[in-house]
């Protein structure tokens, strides 16, 4: 019973962390995060994930600046004022550069089933996305248990080719998410949650 209570406590006490202490994370801790991630369930047990750990300040900065250029283009195209664009891009770059570690979660369809029709192939791709997302959730919980904080960002989805080029990622491997990891330097309040009665449906809608 105590293990169950610890488990639920870990889930409910995990927070998205955006500010980190300038403290190095042991390699062993990072390896435990990835080990937790790869024990997630996956469609067909295809395990369609790859993870890239970035600790080099030089690579972090190159990736952040390159993605920032695309972010700026998108914001301007959406009609945001130039001054606001610069502020948002600057904040995004600083977050990535200041995070002690970046982990890029990637997806590959190499071992997923292949279908001749678009409908089933699209479903197969969604199954791979769900599998990678399950692995990321495992990683986030493991980070919390390790005393680390993390923030799951989907920015690579909007700059796939840029991320692929900077990190030399193969063409058949797709960057899906960027997780900033470090020792927390903030204690965010728990976010609100919808009541169970609003989202739970018994036996049907």
C-alpha positions, 0 to 999 in steps of 0.5 A: 500500500505504501508503494501505491501511495508513493506512486500516486504522490509522485504523479500528483506532485510532479510539476513543469519546471522552467527555471533550473539551478546551474548544477550538473546532472550526473550521467547515471541520472540521465541514463535512468531517465532514458531507461524509464522512458524505454519501458513505456508500452508501445504499439506492436512493441515496436519501440519507435523512439530515439532520444538525443541528450544534449549537454554541450552549451555550444550545441544548445545555443546553435539549436536554440538560435536556429529554432529561434529564427523559425519561431520568429518567422512564424510569429511575424507571419501570424501578425505579431508585432516585431517587438513582441516577436523579439521578446518571445524568441529571446525568452525561448532561446534563453530557456533552452540555453540555460537548461542544464540538459536538453533531451530531444525525443524522436519518432521512427516508423522503421519497425511500425506496420506498413499499409497500402492505404492512407487511412490505416497508415495514418492510424499507424503513425498516430500509434507511433506518436502515442508510443513516444508520448508514453515514453516521454511521460515515463521520463518526466516522472523519472526525472521527478523521482530523481529530484530533477525538474523538466519541461516538455516542449513541442517546439521541434514539431514546428521546426523538424528540418532545422532540428534534424539538420543541427543534430544530424538526425537521419531522414527517417527519424522525426524530432517530436519533442524537446525536454528541458531538464535540470534541478528545480529553481522554482516551486510552481503551484499545482495547476487546476484540474477538471473534476473527474465527473467532467471527463469520466463517462461510464459505459459510453458518453 
